[in-house]
Amino acid sequence: MNIMTLTDEKRKTFDAFLNSYLQPPDTSSGIFTAFSYSLKAGGKRIRPILTMLACECLGGQGSDALPAALAIEMIHTFSLIHDDLPVLDNDDLRRGVPTCHARFGEATAILAGDALIFQALSVIGAAPYPLETRFDIMKTMAAKCGIEGLIQGEYEDVMAEGKRLTFEEIKEIYRKKTSRLFELCMYSGARIASSDTGKIAALTEYGTHIGMAFQAVDDILDVTSEDGVLGKTPGKDLIQDKATVVKALGLARTRLWAEEMTNRAIESISGIENDASAALKDIALSMQRRIQ
């Protein structure tokens, strides 16, 4: 099975699980309507796919990881809803459709994003995993998404606008705002399947490097893509004078760095040999091909 077919199948599996979750007895809440809109807007579903594959890498079934994948997608969607607000990135387009605040208003969007954090915790708390596994995932989620991870990275990204940061400083922002969530995907999927700390660490390291590569590719495409290709407004980084690797190194050297991060991601899981790890390697390479 080629990588496009595999990822498409896993995306459909995840979307079916998501749609099933979004069928509660009472759907009258405006907050529910708003965050459901953003969750169902689509996207590549790369984080749920990685979570399922990480689980398969260590002997689990991809379906075992669906609750964790949903919780992580909720955290990701919360970050997008808040990122797009006028006070931050001020974007009216996300995943090819109007952003949450453009559709429902700023107040509702803020509260919908807030709600998704707690929905994610609820999903993990109710997941059919051993208590220790649920605790480990929740603890890791807090560590990867709080002031040492996603939220801190987003803060540093906003504070860096208009400033000249070093390459090392920009990498640290990328590590927090993007890689931490990829690390959470890999850790969670792996932890559901196994308690082998060495293999879990190897898969988590894959998340670190694939996150760096993902952010570099995204920054390159922000500069090089035309309207309608990204599903969001291109050229925003330049308009807002964001601190990006492209700004620090230029396009050519950023492509080389993205390739280096891709290779390091692949190397990190070289000790795991099965169909799922092969798929992870293919995903890394397919991401790299987007900027070649």
Phi, psi and chi 1 to 4 in degrees:
 res  aa     phi    psi   chi1   chi2   chi3   chi4
   1 MET       -  127.2 -178.0 -177.0  -60.3      -
   2 ASN   -75.5  165.1   66.8   48.0      -      -
   3 ILE   -66.4  -33.4 -168.5   62.0      -      -
   4 MET   -66.1  -41.5  -65.5  -59.6  -66.2      -
   5 THR   -65.8  -43.2  -58.5      -      -      -
   6 LEU   -62.9  -49.1 -177.3  145.1      -      -
   7 THR   -66.5  -33.9   54.6      -      -      -
   8 ASP   -65.5  -40.0 -171.6   54.6      -      -
   9 GLU   -65.4  -42.9  -75.2 -170.9    3.1      -
  10 LYS   -69.2  -36.0  -68.3 -160.6  177.3  -59.6
  11 ARG   -62.2  -43.1 -178.4  167.1   51.3 -111.6
  12 LYS   -65.2  -38.9  -71.3  177.2  179.8  177.5
  13 THR   -62.2  -45.0  -62.7      -      -      -
  14 PHE   -65.3  -45.2  173.6   76.9      -      -
  15 ASP   -62.4  -35.4  -79.0  -19.4      -      -
  16 ALA   -64.8  -40.7      -      -      -      -
  17 PHE   -65.3  -43.1 -175.3   78.3      -      -
  18 LEU   -60.5  -47.5  169.4   64.4      -      -
  19 ASN   -63.2  -34.8  -71.2  -27.3      -      -
  20 SER   -65.5  -40.3  175.7      -      -      -
  21 TYR   -64.6  -35.9  177.1   84.5      -      -
  22 LEU   -85.0   34.2  -65.4  176.3      -      -
  23 GLN  -126.8   55.2  -62.4  -61.1  -37.7      -
  24 PRO   -73.2  166.3   30.2  -35.3      -      -
  25 PRO   -59.3  -36.6  -23.3   33.7      -      -
  26 ASP  -119.3  111.4  178.4   11.4      -      -
  27 THR  -109.5   24.8   59.9      -      -      -
  28 SER   -81.8  -11.5   61.8      -      -      -
  29 SER   -69.9  130.6  166.1      -      -      -
  30 GLY   -65.6  -32.1      -      -      -      -
  31 ILE   -66.2  -43.9  -60.8  -61.6      -      -
  32 PHE   -59.0  -44.3  174.9   87.9      -      -
  33 THR   -61.0  -42.4  -59.3      -      -      -
  34 ALA   -68.8  -47.2      -      -      -      -
  35 PHE   -74.4  -26.9   75.9   57.2      -      -
  36 SER   -64.6  -40.6  -64.1      -      -      -
  37 TYR   -56.1  -46.7  167.5   83.6      -      -
  38 SER   -72.1  -38.7  -67.4      -      -      -
  39 LEU   -64.0  -37.1  -82.7  169.6      -      -
  40 LYS   -88.5    1.9  -66.2  168.0   73.3  173.1
  41 ALA   -67.6  -14.3      -      -      -      -
  42 GLY   104.6 -128.7      -      -      -      -
  43 GLY    94.7  179.2      -      -      -      -
  44 LYS   -77.4  -17.1  -61.9  178.2  -74.9  -64.4
  45 ARG    58.2   34.3  -57.1  -62.8 -165.9 -156.8
  46 ILE   -62.5  -36.8 -177.3   65.8      -      -
  47 ARG   -69.0  -46.6  -68.3  160.5 -170.1   81.6
  48 PRO   -60.5  -38.4  -26.6   36.0      -      -
  49 ILE   -63.4  -44.2  -69.1  167.6      -      -
  50 LEU   -63.7  -38.7  -69.4  177.4      -      -
  51 THR   -62.3  -43.6  -52.8      -      -      -
  52 MET   -66.2  -41.5  -72.0 -173.2  -85.0      -
  53 LEU   -68.2  -36.6  -74.4  172.5      -      -
  54 ALA   -61.1  -39.8      -      -      -      -
  55 CYS   -63.5  -44.7 -173.4      -      -      -
  56 GLU   -65.8  -32.1  -67.8  174.9   12.4      -
  57 CYS   -57.6  -33.0  -86.9      -      -      -
  58 LEU  -108.9   23.9  -60.8 -169.4      -      -
  59 GLY    97.4   -0.4      -      -      -      -
  60 GLY   -86.8  176.9      -      -      -      -
  61 GLN   -96.4  143.2  -61.4  -66.5  -43.4      -
  62 GLY   -56.0  -36.1      -      -      -      -
  63 SER   -65.1  -26.5   57.2      -      -      -
  64 ASP   -59.8  -31.0  -64.1  -18.9      -      -
  65 ALA   -90.5    0.5      -      -      -      -
  66 LEU   -60.2  -42.6  -76.4  169.0      -      -
  67 PRO   -59.8  -43.8  -26.3   36.7      -      -
  68 ALA   -64.2  -40.9      -      -      -      -
  69 ALA   -61.1  -40.2      -      -      -      -
  70 LEU   -65.4  -44.3  174.2   57.6      -      -
  71 ALA   -60.7  -42.2      -      -      -      -
  72 ILE   -68.0  -38.6  -67.0  167.6      -      -
  73 GLU   -65.5  -32.1 -170.6   71.1   -2.8      -
  74 MET   -65.3  -44.1  -74.0  175.8  165.6      -
  75 ILE   -62.3  -44.1  -66.4  -67.2      -      -
  76 HIS   -60.8  -44.1  175.3   54.6      -      -
  77 THR   -67.1  -39.8  -58.2      -      -      -
  78 PHE   -55.7  -44.1  128.8   71.9      -      -
  79 SER   -65.4  -35.8   73.1      -      -      -
  80 LEU   -68.8  -44.0  -62.1 -177.1      -      -
  81 ILE   -57.4  -46.9  -70.0  173.2      -      -
  82 HIS   -72.6  -37.0  -77.1 -171.2      -      -
  83 ASP   -57.2  -38.6 -106.9    6.2      -      -
  84 ASP   -78.5  -10.3  -69.7  -27.5      -      -
  85 LEU   -60.8  150.5  -71.5  166.3      -      -
  86 PRO   -54.4  -32.6  -29.3   36.2      -      -
  87 VAL   -72.3  -17.3   72.7      -      -      -
  88 LEU  -110.6 -100.3  -67.7  175.5      -      -
  89 ASP   -86.3  -16.3  -76.7   -4.8      -      -
  90 ASN    53.4   59.9 -168.4   24.7      -      -
  91 ASP  -118.3  137.3 -146.1  -33.5      -      -
  92 ASP  -101.7    0.8  -70.3  -28.0      -      -
  93 LEU  -132.8  131.5 -172.9   68.0      -      -
  94 ARG  -148.6  128.6  172.0   70.5   69.5  174.1
  95 ARG    57.0   31.3  -68.3  171.4  169.7  171.8
  96 GLY    81.5    4.0      -      -      -      -
  97 VAL  -131.5  164.9  -61.9      -      -      -
  98 PRO   -57.0  141.7  -26.5   35.8      -      -
  99 THR   -65.9  167.0   52.1      -      -      -
 100 CYS   -58.8  -44.8 -169.5      -      -      -
 101 HIS   -71.3  -30.8   73.7  -90.6      -      -
 102 ALA   -67.9  -30.3      -      -      -      -
 103 ARG   -87.7  -38.9  175.8   69.7  173.9   77.9
 104 PHE  -118.9   -7.4  -62.5   98.7      -      -
 105 GLY    99.4  155.9      -      -      -      -
 106 GLU   -65.4  -45.1  -70.6 -178.9   40.7      -
 107 ALA   -60.8  -45.7      -      -      -      -
 108 THR   -64.7  -38.6  -60.4      -      -      -
 109 ALA   -64.3  -43.0      -      -      -      -
 110 ILE   -59.8  -46.9  -69.1  169.0      -      -
 111 LEU   -69.7  -34.2  -65.5  171.8      -      -
 112 ALA   -64.4  -42.1      -      -      -      -
 113 GLY   -62.9  -44.3      -      -      -      -
 114 ASP   -57.1  -45.7  -67.5  -15.8      -      -
 115 ALA   -61.3  -35.3      -      -      -      -
 116 LEU   -64.2  -30.7  -78.7  170.7      -      -
 117 ILE   -60.2  -46.3  -58.9  170.3      -      -
 118 PHE   -76.0  -30.8  -62.0   99.6      -      -
 119 GLN   -62.8  -38.9  -68.7  -59.3  123.4      -
 120 ALA   -61.7  -44.9      -      -      -      -
 121 LEU   -63.0  -39.1  -65.6  173.8      -      -
 122 SER   -62.7  -41.6  175.4      -      -      -
 123 VAL   -63.4  -45.6  168.6      -      -      -
 124 ILE   -65.8  -41.6  -64.3  -62.1      -      -
 125 GLY   -60.5  -32.2      -      -      -      -
 126 ALA   -94.9   -2.5      -      -      -      -
 127 ALA   -67.9  149.0      -      -      -      -
 128 PRO   -81.7   51.0   32.0  -36.4      -      -
 129 TYR  -108.5  155.7  -52.3  140.6      -      -
 130 PRO   -55.8  151.8  -24.6   33.7      -      -
 131 LEU   -54.7  -43.3  178.8   60.1      -      -
 132 GLU   -62.9  -38.3 -174.6  177.9    1.1      -
 133 THR   -65.8  -44.9  -58.4      -      -      -
 134 ARG   -61.0  -41.6  -77.5  179.8  -79.8  154.5
 135 PHE   -63.0  -44.9  175.1   76.8      -      -
 136 ASP   -61.4  -41.3  -74.7  -11.8      -      -
 137 ILE   -67.8  -44.0  -68.0  173.5      -      -
 138 MET   -62.9  -43.6  -77.1 -172.8  179.9      -
 139 LYS   -62.6  -41.9 -178.8  174.0   66.3  174.0
 140 THR   -68.9  -37.9  -56.4      -      -      -
 141 MET   -59.3  -44.5 -179.0 -179.9  -69.6      -
 142 ALA   -63.2  -41.4      -      -      -      -
 143 ALA   -67.9  -40.5      -      -      -      -
 144 LYS   -78.5  -20.7  -60.1  -67.0 -175.7 -175.5
 145 CYS  -110.6   -7.8  -61.3      -      -      -
 146 GLY   -91.5 -141.5      -      -      -      -
 147 ILE   -76.9   -2.9   60.3  170.7      -      -
 148 GLU  -104.8    2.2  -63.9  -62.8  -34.8      -
 149 GLY  -140.6 -123.7      -      -      -      -
 150 LEU   -52.6  -52.6  172.9   63.9      -      -
 151 ILE   -64.8  -44.0  -59.6  -59.5      -      -
 152 GLN   -62.7  -40.2 -179.4   65.5   23.9      -
 153 GLY   -63.0  -40.8      -      -      -      -
 154 GLU   -64.5  -41.0  -64.7  -71.5   -0.1      -
 155 TYR   -61.0  -49.2  170.2   76.5      -      -
 156 GLU   -63.3  -34.3  -68.6  176.0    7.3      -
 157 ASP   -63.3  -44.5 -175.4   50.5      -      -
 158 VAL   -66.5  -43.9  171.6      -      -      -
 159 MET   -67.4  -21.0  -67.3  -61.6  103.7      -
 160 ALA   -85.3   -7.9      -      -      -      -
 161 GLU   -58.4  130.5  -71.0  179.3   11.0      -
 162 GLY    81.9    1.4      -      -      -      -
 163 LYS  -108.6  158.1  -62.9  178.6 -178.6  176.9
 164 ARG   -98.1  100.1  -69.6  -72.7  173.8 -177.2
 165 LEU   -96.6  155.1  -90.0   60.0      -      -
 166 THR   -75.6  163.7   66.5      -      -      -
 167 PHE   -57.1  -42.8  177.4   45.3      -      -
 168 GLU   -63.6  -39.2  -68.4  -59.0  -40.2      -
 169 GLU   -66.9  -39.6  -71.3  170.7  -31.4      -
 170 ILE   -67.2  -40.5  -64.8  169.3      -      -
 171 LYS   -59.1  -38.5  -78.1 -161.6  -60.7 -178.7
 172 GLU   -66.2  -37.8 -171.1   57.9   27.0      -
 173 ILE   -63.4  -45.5  -67.5  174.7      -      -
 174 TYR   -59.8  -42.4  -76.0   13.1      -      -
 175 ARG   -58.1  -40.0 -170.3 -176.8  -52.1  -82.3
 176 LYS   -81.2  -50.5  -68.6  171.7 -176.8  172.0
 177 LYS   -78.1  -21.1   79.8  167.6 -172.3  173.7
 178 THR  -122.1  -51.8  -55.4      -      -      -
 179 SER   -65.2  -35.4  -73.6      -      -      -
 180 ARG   -57.7  -38.3  -70.4  -67.5 -176.6 -110.0
 181 LEU   -72.6  -35.0 -152.9   54.2      -      -
 182 PHE   -66.2  -38.5  -79.2   94.1      -      -
 183 GLU   -60.9  -40.7  -69.1  168.5    0.7      -
 184 LEU   -62.2  -41.3  178.0   61.4      -      -
 185 CYS   -56.5  -51.3  -65.1      -      -      -
 186 MET   -68.6  -42.7  -56.2  -52.3  -65.1      -
 187 TYR   -61.4  -48.9  174.2   87.7      -      -
 188 SER   -62.9  -48.4  -60.4      -      -      -
 189 GLY   -60.5  -43.6      -      -      -      -
 190 ALA   -66.5  -41.9      -      -      -      -
 191 ARG   -66.8  -31.9 -178.8   66.0 -175.9   86.5
 192 ILE   -63.6  -35.7  -71.0  161.1      -      -
 193 ALA   -89.4  -25.3      -      -      -      -
 194 SER  -156.8  161.4  173.8      -      -      -
 195 SER  -114.0   15.9   57.2      -      -      -
 196 ASP   -71.9  101.2 -174.1  -36.6      -      -
 197 THR   -63.4  -33.9   55.8      -      -      -
 198 GLY   -65.3  -45.7      -      -      -      -
 199 LYS   -72.1  -35.7  -70.6 -177.9  178.2  178.0
 200 ILE   -62.9  -41.1  -68.5  172.3      -      -
 201 ALA   -64.8  -39.1      -      -      -      -
 202 ALA   -64.0  -42.7      -      -      -      -
 203 LEU   -68.9  -36.6  -74.5  160.2      -      -
 204 THR   -64.1  -38.3  -56.8      -      -      -
 205 GLU   -63.8  -38.2 -175.8 -179.7  -10.9      -
 206 TYR   -53.7  -43.9  170.9   94.3      -      -
 207 GLY   -60.3  -38.9      -      -      -      -
 208 THR   -58.6  -51.4  -57.6      -      -      -
 209 HIS   -76.0  -35.8  -61.6  -52.6      -      -
 210 ILE   -69.1  -30.2 -158.1   68.2      -      -
 211 GLY   -65.8  -42.6      -      -      -      -
 212 MET   -61.9  -46.2  -65.8  -73.1 -149.2      -
 213 ALA   -62.6  -42.6      -      -      -      -
 214 PHE   -58.6  -45.7 -178.5   93.0      -      -
 215 GLN   -67.0  -39.3 -172.1   61.0   60.3      -
 216 ALA   -63.7  -43.6      -      -      -      -
 217 VAL   -62.3  -43.1  168.2      -      -      -
 218 ASP   -60.9  -41.2 -169.1   66.5      -      -
 219 ASP   -67.6  -38.2  -69.3  -12.8      -      -
 220 ILE   -64.1  -45.6  -70.2  168.6      -      -
 221 LEU   -67.1  -28.4  -67.2  176.2      -      -
 222 ASP   -61.1  -30.9 -175.9   78.2      -      -
 223 VAL   -86.7  -37.0  174.1      -      -      -
 224 THR  -100.3  -16.6   61.1      -      -      -
 225 SER   -83.2  156.0  -67.6      -      -      -
 226 GLU   -95.2  167.6  -61.7  176.3   -3.6      -
 227 ASP   -56.3  140.9  -73.6   -5.0      -      -
 228 GLY    87.5   -7.1      -      -      -      -
 229 VAL   -88.8  -42.8  174.1      -      -      -
 230 LEU   -83.2  -21.0  -68.7  178.7      -      -
 231 GLY    82.4    2.4      -      -      -      -
 232 LYS  -144.2  172.1   59.5 -177.3 -179.6  179.2
 233 THR   -69.2  117.5  -52.7      -      -      -
 234 PRO   -75.4  158.5   28.6  -33.5      -      -
 235 GLY    79.4    6.1      -      -      -      -
 236 LYS   -66.1  -35.7  -70.1  -74.7  -72.3 -174.0
 237 ASP   -60.2  -42.1  -68.7  -13.8      -      -
 238 LEU   -68.2  -43.0 -178.3   62.4      -      -
 239 ILE   -61.0  -42.3  -66.3  168.3      -      -
 240 GLN   -90.2    1.2  -64.6  177.2  -50.7      -
 241 ASP    53.8   51.1 -160.5   12.3      -      -
 242 LYS   -70.4  153.3  -70.0  -84.9 -169.1  178.8
 243 ALA   -85.0  101.9      -      -      -      -
 244 THR  -123.6  161.8   69.7      -      -      -
 245 VAL   -65.1  -33.7  172.8      -      -      -
 246 VAL   -60.4  -42.0  172.6      -      -      -
 247 LYS   -65.1  -36.9 -178.4  178.0  174.8 -179.1
 248 ALA   -80.2  -37.5      -      -      -      -
 249 LEU  -113.1  -21.1  -59.4 -178.3      -      -
 250 GLY    90.0  164.5      -      -      -      -
 251 LEU   -62.8  -46.4  -79.3  171.5      -      -
 252 ALA   -62.0  -47.9      -      -      -      -
 253 ARG   -71.3  -29.1  -70.3  174.5   63.1 -163.8
 254 THR   -68.0  -38.2  -59.7      -      -      -
 255 ARG   -60.4  -41.4  -75.4 -168.8  171.8   93.3
 256 LEU   -64.9  -40.2  -70.1  175.3      -      -
 257 TRP   -67.4  -39.4 -175.9   67.1      -      -
 258 ALA   -61.6  -39.7      -      -      -      -
 259 GLU   -64.3  -41.1 -177.8  178.8   -6.3      -
 260 GLU   -61.8  -44.4  177.5 -169.6  -15.5      -
 261 MET   -64.5  -37.8  -68.5  -62.3   99.3      -
 262 THR   -61.6  -46.6  -61.3      -      -      -
 263 ASN   -63.9  -37.2  -68.8  -22.3      -      -
 264 ARG   -70.1  -34.4  -70.3 -179.6   66.1  178.0
 265 ALA   -62.6  -46.2      -      -      -      -
 266 ILE   -63.7  -42.0  -68.2  170.1      -      -
 267 GLU   -64.4  -33.3  177.1   60.3   28.5      -
 268 SER   -64.0  -25.3   67.6      -      -      -
 269 ILE  -110.7   21.1   55.6  170.8      -      -
 270 SER   -63.3  -23.0   59.7      -      -      -
 271 GLY   -83.7   -0.4      -      -      -      -
 272 ILE  -114.1  114.7  -56.2  172.2      -      -
 273 GLU  -119.5  101.7  -68.2  -69.3  -18.5      -
 274 ASN  -162.3 -178.0   53.0   36.9      -      -
 275 ASP   -63.3  -36.3  -71.2  -14.1      -      -
 276 ALA   -68.6  -41.9      -      -      -      -
 277 SER   -67.7  -34.7   65.5      -      -      -
 278 ALA   -63.0  -37.7      -      -      -      -
 279 ALA   -66.7  -38.5      -      -      -      -
 280 LEU   -62.2  -40.2  -71.8  173.9      -      -
 281 LYS   -65.7  -40.2  -66.4  170.2 -174.2  175.5
 282 ASP   -65.1  -38.1  -75.8  -14.6      -      -
 283 ILE   -62.1  -43.8  -74.0  173.5      -      -
 284 ALA   -60.2  -44.3      -      -      -      -
 285 LEU   -69.5  -37.1  -67.9  170.4      -      -
 286 SER   -66.8  -33.9   65.7      -      -      -
 287 MET   -63.4  -42.5 -170.9 -175.8  -57.1      -
 288 GLN   -64.3  -35.7 -177.6   68.3   24.9      -
 289 ARG   -66.0  -18.9  -74.7 -167.3  -69.9  -89.1
 290 ARG   -65.0  -21.4  -64.7 -177.9   68.8 -159.6
 291 ILE  -115.6   12.3   55.7  171.0      -      -
 292 GLN   -92.0      -  -69.6  176.9  -16.1      -
